[in-house]
Amino acid sequence: MSNLWKRKPLGALLREAAGESGGLKRTLGPTSLVALGIGAIIGAGLFSITGGAAANNAGPAVTISFIIAALGCGFAGLCYAEFASMIPVAGSAYTYSYATMGEFMAWIIGWDLVLEYAVGAATVSISWSRYLVKFLEYYDVHLSPKMTMSPFDSVTTQTGEVIHGMVNLPAVFIVVLMSLVLIRGTKESAFVNGFIVTLKVAVVLIFIGLGWSYIDTANYTPYIPENTGEWGSFGWSGVLRAAGIIFFAYIGFDAVSTAAQEAKNPKRDMPIGILVSLAICTVLYLLFAHVMTGVTHYTSFAGQDGIAPVAVAIEHMGILGADGVITPDYPWLNKAIIIAILAGYASVIMVMLLGQSRVFFSMSKDGLIPPVFSKIHKNFSTPAKSNLLFMLFVSLFAAFVPGRVVGEMTSIGTLFAFILVCLGVLVMRYQMPNAPRGFRTPFVPWVPILGIVACLAMMVSLPGDTWLRLLLWLALGFVIYFAYGIKNSKLQKGEDDHHDEEQRSYGKK
């Protein structure tokens, strides 16, 4: 049992970072990494979550909630940045856990990342399908509900007819498309992601720029509405509750660390990619929320979902007629918002699929899962077979499983990964204080501790059935590990033991 906690020597990881192990092509610079982070962070969550959090929890003070959530992500982001500069190889939190807490914990976090990346990509693709249906309806193109929903979903028509879905073809389409882009190459994927990021950031900036002149400062009074007597319903408790809700709008920056082995200068560029993308998105989120709650009273967003909260704000950006009806000055902006959502979801799906294939690439090279996941295409220099396998898995999930089943599973998986990374920084600073670090997390141990506390608090706030699903998922992972992983682990076979002396050299003198 002691072998379960055997750590992968840092020397072996640094050899991989130096390219001695061969494999992935280094094509990403700091700009591409920042775009990768923004592509993963800004999705439709910005357009849908903000209105609900303002209407039900924080009022105009939802901007403060964004700051609190950003601080929580920032603590984890600083820890990710240290590890990404210190161990610049593919694998993200899986690799970091392998070096600090041993193989068994590395397996747990690697299996857990499937929730964040593969299952998350399927969930996002289902939402992408819904928004595509909405967008096509603007042009009187109506897709059959049978071809746009899973067999477990249904819709009731205006005539009262209940139509059950058969397969979600648009969701399958976007998964296949993004997978083919990834197979073609990381450089090409970065170009596509950069274009998408430019598009959706432009729409966000247009909304902020046009909406600013319509802000009515009276809508900010009171800035923090009085608590209703129920915890989380306005007041400061509402601001904190809203922070927990909108935290998930920041999920994605950690996917940058999975591309470390494809960065040109990872020790310098990985911290830039992680922290700058998080900072840019925080500023955009704050301005977006400020405009939304300024052009109309926060109570206007009550009972809205999907893109409706933003649509309500846009409808108030116009001229008030004598009949009391506002004529919007920018009726085209709602269509532009849907385009931004479709583009945003597409880039999120692509980055999630990229992250998952790179995590499994590292796990496969370590022998914990079959070698097919680390086979590199001779022309594209990408794990093409792994991409194809995940394309099939995620497509089946997107086609036949309702998205509501796994939405919260993605969140709990992400928070769990954040906690282990923060814990890993504490362990590494104690065990290997002399190891080279391109970036050092400031104010250790306080920053990692605050990151652990913040993420754990948000995990505790999730429903009990989400915890049950996580435990069942991990139990399945344990079966696979003990049936295959531990028997084929290169570390358990002693193939990395010759690096032990290097490992000790980084310890305390």
N, C-alpha and C positions, 0 to 999 in steps of 0.2 A: 504493500500500500504506500510505502514511502516514495516509490517511484512516481506516484501520481503527482507529486509536488516537485518533480525534477524540472529545473529551469533550463531553457535553451540558452547556451552561452552567448553573451553579448558579442564575443569575437566572431562567432558564426554568423550572427545577424549583420555585423559590420562588413564581413566578407561579401555577403549578398548585396549590401548597399553599394559596395565598391564595384560590383558587376562581375565578381569572380564566379558567381553561380550561373551566369548567362541569363537569357530570357527576354524580359520586356525591354522595349526601346525607350530611351529617355528623349522625349520630345516636348515636354510641357515646361514653359517658363512661368514666371510669377503672374503675368497677366492672365494666362490660360487657367492657372490654379484659382485665382480670384474669381474669374468667370464661372469656374466649376462650382465654387462654393455658393455664389449668388444663384446659379442655376438650380442648385439643390434646395436652397432656403426659400426663395420667393416662389410660392405656388399659389393656388387659389385660396389657401388659408388666409392670406392677407385680406382678400376681398370678402370673405364670408364670416370669419371668426370675429373680426373687429367690431362689426355692428352688434352682434349678439352679446359680446362681453360688455359693451357700453350700455346697451338697453337693460341688461339683467343684473349687472354686477357693479360697474364702476362709474357709469356716466361719462362725462368728458375726461375724467381722471384715468381713462383707459390708457392715456399716454404715459402716466406714471406706471401703470401695469406693464407696459412695454419696456420701460426702463428696468423694472425689477426683474422681468423675465430675461432681459439682455444681460443683467449682472450674473444671473444663475448660469446662463450659457457661457458668459465670459470666463467664469471660474474654470469650467470644463474646457473651454477653448484654450486657455493658457496652458493647461496640463497637456492637452493634445499637441500644442505647438512644441513643448519641450520634447515629448516623445518622438514627434515627427522629425525633429532636427537631430535627435540622438540616435534613433533607429529608423532611418529613412528607407524602409522596404515596404512592399505591399502587405496588406493585412490589417492595418489600423489597430483597433483595440485588441484584436486577437493576438497580434505579434507582441504588443506591449505587455499583455498579461503573461505570455509565454516566457518573456525575459524576466519578469518580476515575481510572479506568483505560481509558476509551474504549469505543467502540461494540462492537468485536469481543469484548472481554472481557465486556461487558454481555450480548451475545448468548449467549456460552458459558454464563454463569451463569443466564440466563433459560431456556435450553434445559435446563440441568442441573436447574433447579427443577421441571421436569416430572416428573423422577424422584422428587423428594421429595413432591410434592403429588398430581398426577394418578395416577401409577403407584402411589404409596403408598396413595392412597384405594382403588384397586382391590384391592390386597393386603389392606388392613384389612377391606374388605367381604367377602372370601373367608373370613377368620377369623370375622367376625361370623356368617356363615352356619353355620359349624361349631358355634359356641356356641348358636345358636338351635336346631339339631337336638338338641344335648345337653339343653337346657332343656325342649323339648317332650317328650323321652323320659321326663322325670320324671312326666309326666301321661299316659303311654301313647299319645302322638301320635307316629307314626313316619312321617317324610317319606321318599319314595322316593329312594334314592341317585342315581338317574338324574337327578333334578331338583335335586340339591344339590351336584353335583360337575361339574368340567369334563370334556370328553371324554378328557383325558390322565390323569385320576385314576380309581382303581378301589378297590373294597372287597371283602373276602372274607367271606362270611357264615359262620355257625356250621356250616352244612351243607357248606361248602367251595366254594360257588358264587361265582364272581368276577363282580361287577357293575360295569360301566363307566359312568361318568357321561355325561350328554348336555349339560346346561346347568345352571348354578348360579343358580336363580331367586331364592332368598333374598338372595344377594349383589346381584343386579340390583335387587330390591325396595328395599333400604336405600339404594342409590345414587340411585335415582329419587326416593325420599321426601326425602332430604336435599337433593337438587338443587331440588326444588319448594319446599322451605322457603326456600332461598337466593334463588330467583327472587322469592318473595313480598316479600322486603325484608330489609335488614340488621338493622333494629330487631327484626323478628319472629324472625329467625334468632338474634339475641342472646338473646331471651326463651327460645326453645326450648333453646339451649345452656346458659343459666343454670339452667333446670330440671334438665337432665341432669347438669350439674356438681354441683348440690346433692344429687341422688340418689346419685351414685357417691362423692362425698366423705363423705356420711353413712354409707354402707356401710363405707368404709375406717375411719372414726372408730369405728363400732360394733365392728369387728374389733379395733381397738387397745384400746378401752375394755374389752370383755369379756375379751380375751386377757391383759390386763396382770396380772390376779389369778392367772392360771395359770402365770406365768413361774417356772421353776425355775432359779435362778442356777447350778446345777451344769452346765447345758447350755452355759454360756458359758466353760467350762474345758476345754481352753485356748482363749483368745479368738482367737488366731492359731495354728491348728494347724501343727505342724512340717512343713516342706517334704518332699515324698516323694523328692526327688532330681531331679525333673523341673520345668523352669521353668513356672510358672503353676499348679502343683499344690500349693496351700497355701503357707504362709510369706508373706513380703512380696511375692514375685513373683506368688503366687496372688491377693493383694489387688489388685495392679495389673491382672492379667488380668481379674479380676472387674469392675474399674472400666471396662475397655474393653467388656465384655459389657453391663453395665447402663447404660452411657452412653446407649444407644438408648432407654431408658425416659424420657429427658429430652427427646427430640426433639419439637419442636412449638412451643416458645415463640417461635421466629422467625416463626411464622405471624401473630403479633400485628402485626408490622410491615407486613404486606400490607394491613392495614385502616387505615393511617394517614390516607388521604384521606376516611375516614368517621368519624374521631374528632372530637369537638367542639372539644377544645383539644389538638391533637396534640403540641405542643412540651412541654407539661407531662404529658399523660396517657400518651403512648406509652412513655416510660421506666418509668412506674409499672406499666403493663400487663405489660411484658416482665420487669422485675426482681422485682416482687411475686409474679407467678404462678410464677416459677422458685423463689423463696424458699419459698413456701407448699408447693409440691410436694416440695422437698427435705426439709422438716421432716416431711411426711407419709410420705415414703419411708423416712426414718431410723427413725421410730417403728414403721412397719409391719414393717421388716426386724428390728428389735429384738425385737418380739413374736413374729414367726415363728420366730426361732432360739432364743427363750427358752422357749416352751411345749413344744418337742420338740428333740431333738438334731439337729444339722444333717445327720447321716448319714441321717436318715429321709427326706430329700428326694431321695436318689439314685435315678436311674432314673425320676423322675416328669416329666410334661410337662403342657401345658395348664393346667387349674386345679388339678391334683392336688397341687402343693406346698402350696397354701393349704388344700386339703381335708385333707391330713395334719395340718396344724397345728390345724385345727378339731376333728378327731377326737381330739386329745390334750387338748382343753379340756373335760374331763369327770371322771367318778368312776372310779377304778380298782377293779374288782371282785375278788373272791377268786380268780376263775379267771384273773386277769391281763389281762382284757379291759377296755378303757376304754369306758364308755358316754358318748357326747358329750352335754353339757348343751344344746347349741344345734344340733340337726340341721337346722334351717331355714336356718342361716347359709350353707350351701353354695349353696342356691338363691338367696339374696340376693347372693352373690358373682357368680353367673352373670348375674343381673340387672344388677349394677354393671358387669360386663364388656360386656354388650350395650349398655348406655347409654354406657359409656366409648368403645366403638368407634364408636357412632353419632355422638357429638360429634366424635371425631377425623376421621371421614369428612367431616363437614360443614365443619369448619375447613380441612381440606386442600382441599376443593373451592372454598371461599371464597378461599383463598390462591392457588390456580392461576388462577382467573378474574381475580383482581386483578393478578397478574403479567402475564397476557396482555392485560389491559386497558391496562396501561402500554406494553407492547411494540407493541400495535396503534396507540395514539396516537402513538407514535414512527415509525410506518410500517414497522416491521420484519416485521410479519405483517398479514394482511388486516384491513380496517376493521371487519368484522363483530364482532370481539372487543371493540371499544370502543363498540358501539351501546348506548345506555341506554334502558331501557323507560320510556315516558312516564308511566306510572302508578306503577310500583314503584321507579323510580330505581335499578335494578340492571342489570348487563350480562346481561340475560335470554337473549339469543341465544347468548352465550358459555357461560352455564350449561347451556343445552340441548345445545350441541355437546359439552361435556365430559361431560354426563350420558350421551350416546350412546357416546362413546369409552370412558369408564370402565366403563360397563355391559357393553359388548362384551368388554372386557378381563376384567372380573370373572366374566362368564358362561362364558368359553371357555378361559382361561389359568390354569394352576395357580399358586397363590400363592407357592410356594417359589422360582419362577424369578426373581422380582424383589425379594424381601425384602432382600437385601444391597445391591442396586442403590439402593434408597431410602436406605440408610445412607450409602453412599459419596457420593451426591449431596448429602446434608445436610452432611456433613463438608467437602466441597469448597466449599459455600456459606459455611460458617462461616470457612474460611480466607480467602476473598476479602474478606469483610466486615472481618475483623481487619486484613488488608493494606490495605484501603481507608482505614481510620482513620489508619494511618501516612502514607499518601500525601496524604490531605486535610489533615492537620496540617502537613505540609511545604509543600504547594502553596498552600493557602488558610487560613493561620492566623487571619485576621481575619474569616472567615465566622461569622455568628451561630450559636450553639449553645445550645439550651435545656438540654442535659445534656452534660457533658464526661466522657469516660472517664478515670478516675484513673490515675496512674502510667504515663502514656505515655512511652516506647515499650514498657515492660515488659509491661503487660497484653495489648496486641495480640500481642506476640512470643510470650508464653506461650500465648495462644490458638492461634496458628498451630502452635506446636510440639506442643501437646496433640492438636489435631485431626489433624495430619499423622501423628503416631505411631499414632493409631487407624486412619487410612486405610491405613497400611502393614501393619497387622496383619490386614487383610481378605484373603480368598483371591485368588489371581491371576486366576481366571476372572471375578471381580467387576470387576477393573480392565479386563479385556478387553471386557466388556460396556459399561463406561463409555466406553471409547475408541470402540467401534462406535456407541454412541448419539451421542457428540459428532461423529463423522464424518457421520452422517445430518444432524445439525444444521448442519454446515458446508455441506452441499449445499443445504439450504433457504436459508441465509443468502446464499450467493453467487448463487443462482438467483433469489431474490425480495427478501430483506431489504435488501441493500446498494443495490439499484436503486430501492427505494421509500422509503428512509430519509429522513425530513424533515431530519435533521441533515446528511446528505450533500448534500441539495439546497440547503442554505444557509438553510432557513427559520428557524433559531434563531440565525443569526449576529449579529443585532442585539443580542443579549444579551452579546456578548463583552466589552464595556466593563464591564458589571456583574461579569462573571467576574474580570476583572483587578483590580477594586477590592477583592476579597477576598484577593488575594495579599499577598506580603511588601511592606512599605513601603520 
